């Protein structure tokens, strides 16, 4: 019953998250979750935080976590903002920074939440086409704009821009806010965090859901000039002053401090990605060069929607985006070794190899 809906609610086309079904013996390669668990130090910290202290509100500024993140990235704590997953941080940035008089620019193939937020918050926006190789070209952003947001590495393609290209974009668009969404940067990309000192218009957003295997905890953060962080804080405190609970803050802080486990987990994902890419190419797939924990692959013998459906019937979930430029492609998360072997075996059966 929609009788009492606002006009804004009627007009929304919400983001569609990856499917989370309960199917026995499922190989789940559709939501870019880590195949490895969180840091043991993070798990222990969360267990310790599950105490009588939960009757008290958490630190609204997440001070200890922000200090740990500042140390990890080589910035000051006042240059760090944390929120309930990077999606919340990004949404706050759309309100606090990207809502300008001129249009927001982002790629035509990118994180599909970007146009959802733009419409939700009433931003005018224009998409900038990826080139024929599905790459972002900085020179295509030399146009009048009020703000820019780019996922790097891009999603769902997995292709990364070098840091030098981000620096060029920032220099060419120094008068407007530029947001770089680095959800997958730890798997082979170059973070733009080191550019913050010279570019007060840069906001870098990262998540702890992917490389730190804390998707169930919902922790994201932003790095930038203190003035940008203050704008995010003003939006947060007009929305929810306590976005991260005590358990989330404890687990995330311990994860940041466990550098060895973090590096080892990323290395295993990268090795798994390269192995899966080789297997897919041997099966005749075209695979884009990925710097993420997933690959974007297409096969000349079968369309993306048909392949995704056939795999699902065999208990393997992958992600398909049914839009013009992405229709032939599948986004396939890097899983554990057994997951990749199952994927390849099922694809061999589907393709008649």
C-alpha positions in Angstrom: 0.0 0.0 0.0 1.6 3.2 -1.2 -1.1 5.7 -0.2 1.1 7.4 2.4 4.4 7.4 0.5 6.0 10.7 -0.2 6.6 11.7 -3.8 10.4 11.2 -3.2 9.8 7.6 -2.1 7.6 6.9 -5.1 10.4 8.2 -7.5 13.3 6.1 -6.0 14.9 3.3 -7.8 16.8 1.7 -4.8 20.2 0.0 -5.0 19.9 -3.8 -5.3 22.4 -5.6 -3.1 23.9 -8.9 -4.0 21.7 -11.9 -3.3 22.1 -13.6 0.1 20.3 -16.9 -0.2 20.3 -19.9 2.1 21.2 -22.8 -0.2 23.0 -25.9 0.8 26.5 -26.4 -0.7 26.4 -22.9 -2.2 29.5 -21.3 -3.6 28.9 -17.6 -3.0 31.0 -15.5 -5.4 28.5 -12.6 -5.9 29.1 -10.0 -3.1 32.9 -9.6 -2.9 33.2 -10.9 0.7 36.5 -12.2 1.9 37.1 -15.9 1.7 39.2 -15.6 4.9 38.1 -14.6 8.4 38.9 -11.4 10.3 42.1 -10.9 12.2 42.2 -13.2 15.3 43.1 -10.0 17.3 39.9 -8.4 16.0 37.8 -11.4 17.1 39.3 -11.4 20.5 38.8 -7.6 20.9 35.1 -8.0 20.0 34.6 -10.8 22.5 36.1 -8.6 25.2 33.9 -5.7 24.2 30.7 -7.8 24.6 30.5 -7.0 28.3 28.3 -5.1 30.7 29.7 -1.9 29.2 27.2 -2.3 26.3 24.6 -0.6 28.5 26.6 2.6 27.8 26.7 4.6 24.6 29.8 4.2 22.5 32.3 7.0 21.8 30.5 9.1 19.2 33.9 10.2 17.7 35.4 6.7 17.7 38.6 8.3 18.9 40.7 5.2 19.3 39.8 3.8 15.9 40.4 7.2 14.2 43.8 7.4 15.8 44.7 3.9 14.6 43.6 4.7 11.1 45.5 8.0 11.1 48.6 6.1 12.1 48.1 3.5 9.4 47.6 6.1 6.6 50.1 8.7 7.8 47.5 11.4 8.5 46.2 13.2 11.6 43.2 11.9 13.5 41.3 15.1 12.6 41.6 14.0 9.0 39.7 10.7 9.6 36.0 10.2 9.6 34.3 6.8 10.4 30.8 5.6 9.8 28.5 2.6 9.6 30.1 1.1 6.5 31.6 3.0 3.6 28.1 3.3 2.1 27.0 5.5 5.0 30.3 7.5 4.7 29.7 8.0 0.9 26.1 9.0 1.5 27.2 11.6 3.9 29.7 12.9 1.4 27.1 13.2 -1.3 25.2 15.6 1.1 28.2 17.4 2.6 30.5 17.8 -0.3 29.2 16.6 -3.7 25.9 18.5 -3.7 27.0 21.6 -5.7 25.4 23.9 -8.2 27.0 22.3 -11.2 26.6 18.6 -12.0 28.3 15.7 -10.2 30.4 13.6 -12.7 31.0 9.8 -12.4 31.6 7.0 -14.9 28.7 5.4 -16.8 29.9 1.9 -15.5 30.6 2.2 -11.8 29.3 1.5 -8.4 25.5 1.5 -8.9 24.8 3.2 -5.6 26.2 6.5 -7.0 23.2 7.4 -9.2 20.8 6.2 -6.4 22.3 8.6 -3.9 22.4 11.4 -6.5 18.6 11.0 -7.0 17.8 10.5 -3.4 19.6 13.7 -2.4 18.5 15.7 -5.4 21.9 16.2 -7.1 22.2 16.9 -10.8 24.7 14.5 -12.3 26.2 13.4 -15.6 27.9 10.1 -16.5 31.2 10.0 -18.3 31.6 7.0 -20.6 34.4 4.5 -20.0 36.5 4.0 -23.1 36.2 0.9 -25.3 38.5 -1.0 -23.0 36.3 -0.2 -20.0 38.8 2.2 -18.5 38.4 5.6 -16.8 40.2 8.4 -18.8 41.0 11.5 -16.8 40.9 13.7 -19.8 37.2 12.9 -20.2 36.6 14.8 -17.0 37.8 18.1 -18.4 34.4 19.7 -18.4 32.3 21.9 -16.2 31.4 20.1 -13.0 30.5 20.8 -9.5 32.1 17.6 -8.1 33.5 14.2 -9.1 33.3 10.7 -7.7 35.3 7.8 -9.0 35.7 4.3 -7.7 39.3 3.2 -7.9 39.7 0.4 -8.6 36.5 0.7 -10.5 33.5 -1.5 -9.8 32.4 -3.8 -11.4 35.3 -3.7 -13.8 38.2 -4.0 -11.3 40.4 -1.8 -13.3 42.6 0.7 -11.4 43.9 4.1 -12.2 47.5 4.8 -11.2 48.0 7.4 -8.4 49.6 9.7 -10.9 46.4 9.9 -12.9 44.4 10.7 -9.8 46.9 13.5 -9.1 46.4 14.8 -12.6 42.7 14.8 -12.1 43.0 16.7 -8.8 45.3 19.3 -10.4 43.0 19.8 -13.3 39.9 20.1 -11.1 41.4 21.8 -8.1 38.4 24.0 -7.5 35.8 21.3 -6.8 35.5 18.3 -4.4 36.8 15.0 -5.8 35.9 11.8 -4.0 37.9 8.6 -4.7 36.1 5.5 -3.5 38.8 2.9 -2.6 36.8 0.0 -1.5 39.1 -2.5 -3.3 42.4 -0.6 -3.3 44.2 -3.1 -0.9 44.2 -5.8 -3.6 46.6 -4.1 -6.0 45.6 -0.5 -6.4 47.5 2.6 -5.4 45.8 4.6 -2.7 45.4 8.4 -3.2 45.8 9.0 0.6 49.3 10.4 0.1 47.9 13.1 -2.1 45.7 14.6 0.6 48.4 16.9 2.0 48.7 18.7 -1.4 45.0 18.6 -2.4 42.5 20.0 0.1 39.7 19.0 -2.4 40.4 15.3 -2.1 38.3 12.9 0.0 39.4 9.2 0.0 36.8 6.6 1.2 37.7 3.1 2.3 35.9 0.1 3.8 36.8 -2.6 6.3 34.4 -5.0 4.7 36.7 -6.4 2.0 40.4 -6.6 2.7 39.8 -6.8 6.5 37.0 -9.3 6.2 34.6 -7.3 8.4 31.6 -7.0 6.1 29.4 -8.1 9.0 30.7 -5.4 11.3 29.8 -2.4 8.9 32.8 -0.1 9.3 33.9 2.5 6.7 35.9 5.6 6.8 37.1 8.7 5.0 40.4 10.5 4.8 40.8 14.1 3.8 41.6 17.7 4.8 40.2 18.5 8.2 37.7 20.9 6.7 36.2 18.1 4.6 36.0 15.9 7.6 34.2 18.5 9.6 31.6 18.8 6.8 31.0 15.0 7.1 30.8 15.3 10.9 28.1 18.0 10.7 26.0 15.7 8.5 26.6 12.7 10.8 25.5 14.6 13.9 22.4 15.7 12.0 21.6 12.1 11.2 23.0 9.7 13.8 25.6 10.7 16.4 26.5 7.0 17.3 27.0 5.2 14.0 29.5 2.7 15.4 28.8 0.5 18.4 31.4 -0.5 21.0 31.9 -3.9 19.5 32.4 -2.5 16.0 34.9 0.1 17.3 36.9 -2.5 19.3 37.1 -5.0 16.4 38.0 -2.4 13.8 40.7 -0.9 15.9 42.3 -4.3 16.6 42.1 -5.1 12.9 44.0 -2.0 11.9 46.7 -2.8 14.4 47.1 -6.4 13.1 49.2 -5.3 10.0 50.8 -8.8 9.5 47.4 -10.6 9.2 46.0 -7.8 6.9 49.0 -8.1 4.5 48.9 -11.9 4.5 45.2 -12.0 3.8 45.5 -9.5 0.9 48.4 -11.5 -0.6 46.3 -14.7 -0.5 43.4 -13.0 -2.3 45.7 -11.5 -5.0 47.2 -15.0 -5.6 43.7 -16.5 -5.8 42.6 -13.8 -8.3 45.5 -14.5 -10.5 44.9 -18.3 -10.4 41.2 -17.8 -11.1 42.0 -15.5 -14.0 44.3 -18.0 -15.6 41.6 -20.7 -15.3 38.9 -18.5 -16.9 41.2 -17.5 -19.8 41.9 -21.2 -20.4 38.1 -21.7 -20.7 37.9 -19.0 -23.4 36.8 -16.1 -21.2 37.9 -12.5 -21.7 39.0 -11.1 -18.3 39.6 -7.5 -17.6 42.8 -6.7 -15.7 41.7 -6.5 -12.1 43.2 -4.8 -9.0 40.2 -5.9 -6.9 39.0 -9.0 -5.1 36.9 -10.0 -8.1 37.2 -10.3 -11.8 35.0 -9.1 -14.7 34.7 -11.8 -17.3 32.8 -12.5 -20.5 32.6 -15.5 -22.8 31.9 -15.4 -26.6 29.7 -18.6 -26.5 27.2 -17.4 -23.9 25.7 -14.2 -22.6 26.2 -13.0 -19.1 22.6 -13.5 -18.0 22.5 -17.0 -19.3 25.8 -17.9 -17.7 24.8 -16.5 -14.3 21.5 -18.4 -14.5 23.2 -21.6 -15.4 25.8 -21.3 -12.6 23.0 -20.5 -10.1 21.2 -23.7 -11.1 24.5 -25.5 -10.2 24.8 -23.8 -6.8 27.4 -21.1 -7.8 26.4 -17.5 -7.4 28.1 -14.7 -9.4 26.9 -11.2 -10.0 25.4 -10.0 -13.3 24.5 -6.3 -14.1 21.9 -6.3 -16.8 22.7 -3.0 -18.5 23.8 -2.3 -22.0 27.6 -2.2 -21.6 27.8 -4.8 -18.8 25.2 -7.3 -20.2 27.9 -9.8 -21.5 29.9 -9.7 -18.3 30.0 -11.5 -15.0 31.5 -10.1 -11.8 33.1 -13.1 -10.0 34.4 -12.7 -6.4 37.7 -14.3 -5.6 36.9 -17.2 -3.3 39.0 -19.9 -1.5 40.7 -22.5 -3.6 37.8 -25.0 -3.4 35.4 -22.2 -4.5 37.5 -21.6 -7.6 37.8 -25.3 -8.4 34.0 -25.7 -8.1 33.4 -22.6 -10.3 35.7 -23.9 -13.0 34.2 -27.4 -12.9 30.7 -26.0 -13.3 31.7 -23.7 -16.1 33.4 -26.6 -17.9 30.0 -28.5 -17.7 28.0 -25.5 -18.9 30.3 -24.7 -21.8 30.7 -28.4 -22.8 34.4 -28.6 -22.2 
